[in-house]
C-alpha cells in the first residue's frame, strides 16, 4: 500500500507533464504552419492588389522590392534612396523595431493587468461595475485616432504616453472577455466553496480565475497585434522613434521602400506574437486550465 502511495505521485506528475508537452508540441506545429501560410497568403494578396489597382511602382512596392530594400547592395532605381545602404536600412529597422517592441510590451502588460484587476473588481464589488462601465463604454466609443492626440497632450509624448495608448487598445477588449470568463465559472463549484465557508476571494482564486483562463489567453492573443498598432500610432503622432515614427519620417522623405518594409516588419511581428501567445496558452491551459490533466 505504501509503495503504491509513494510511486503514485510521480506517475501522476509524469502524466501531467506529458499532457503539457503534447499540447505545446501540437500547438507549436499548428502555429508554425499558420504563420507560414499567413505570410505566404498576405504576400500573394499584396502583389495581386498592386497589380489589380495598377499602383505606381514609385509608391507601391512588391514583396520582392522589400527584400531588395533590406538585403540587396545595389537594388533597382527607386527601391531605396542612394544615400542609404542595405546595412543601414537593416540597422534603422532593427533599432525602430526594438523601440516599438518595448513600447508595445509595456502597454500590453499594463493594459492586461488593469483589465484583469477591473474585471475582478466587477465581481467582488457590484457597484463598481455600474460606476465604471459607462465611462469605459464612453472611452471605447471615441475613435483611437481622435483620442490619441488628446492623451499625448495630457500624459506627454514620451514612453509613458506611447505605452498609455497601447494599454488603452488592450484594455477594453480584454476587459469584456475576462469579465465573461469570470462569470462562466460553474455554479456548482462556486456553491461548493460557499458551503464550505469560503469567501468571495477564495471563490475567485479557486474557481473563477481557473475557469476564466481560456478567456484571459484569448484576450492575450488578440491584444498582441492591438498593442503593436497602438504603439505605432502613438509613435507616429509623437516623434521619430519606433516603427511608427520612422514610418512617418520615411513617408515625408518619399522613401516608400522603407515604408513598405516597416509595414512588413510590423505585420510579421503581430503574426508571430499571436502564434507565440497561442503556444503559451496551450501550455498554461494544459497545466492549470479547466481540463488540466486530461489526455
VENQUIQUI-V473443 format. One record per pair of residues at least 24 apart in sequence whose ideal C-beta (glycine too) atoms are under 6 Angstrom apart, sorted by sequence separation. I is the first residue (numbers start at 1). J is the second residue. D is the distance in Angstrom with one decimal. If there is no record, write none. Layout:
i = [I;I]
j = [J;J]
d = [D;D]
This chain:
i = [182;185;184;182;181;140;181;180;178;177;178;177;177;228;174;225;173;174;224;224;170;221;224;107;111;115;119;170;221;106;110;114;118;122;169;170;220;112;103;107;111;115;119;123;103;107;111;115;119;166;169;104;108;112;116;115;119;166;217;165;166;162;165;162;213;124;213;211;157;148;152;152;149;148;108;108;107;104;104;107;104;103;100;103;99;100;99;100;96;96;96;97;81;80;79;69;70;69;66;66;61;59;66;61;38;35;35;31;31;31;27;28;27;27;24;23;24;20;23;20;19;20;19;16]
j = [208;211;211;212;212;172;215;215;215;215;216;218;219;270;219;270;222;223;273;274;223;274;277;163;167;171;175;226;277;163;167;171;175;179;226;227;277;170;162;166;170;174;178;182;163;167;171;175;179;227;230;166;170;174;178;178;182;230;281;230;231;231;234;234;285;200;289;290;238;233;237;238;237;237;223;227;227;227;228;231;231;231;231;242;241;242;242;243;242;243;246;265;255;257;257;257;261;261;260;261;257;256;264;260;271;271;275;275;278;279;278;279;279;282;282;282;283;283;286;286;286;287;295;293]
d = [4.6;4.0;5.7;4.6;3.2;4.7;2.6;6.0;5.7;4.7;5.7;5.7;4.4;5.3;3.8;3.8;6.0;5.7;3.9;5.4;4.3;5.6;5.5;4.4;3.7;5.1;5.8;5.7;4.6;4.1;4.2;5.9;5.8;5.7;4.4;5.3;4.9;5.9;4.6;2.3;2.9;3.8;4.1;5.5;5.9;4.3;4.3;4.3;4.6;4.6;3.5;5.4;5.6;5.6;5.7;5.8;5.8;3.9;3.7;4.9;4.4;5.6;4.1;4.0;6.0;5.5;4.9;5.9;3.8;5.7;6.0;5.6;5.9;5.8;5.9;3.9;5.0;4.2;4.7;6.0;4.0;4.0;5.3;5.9;5.3;4.2;4.2;4.3;5.6;4.9;4.3;5.7;5.7;5.0;4.8;4.0;5.9;5.3;5.3;5.0;5.5;5.4;5.3;4.1;5.3;5.6;5.1;3.9;5.3;5.6;5.9;5.2;5.1;3.7;5.5;4.5;4.8;5.7;3.8;4.4;5.4;5.2;5.7;5.4]
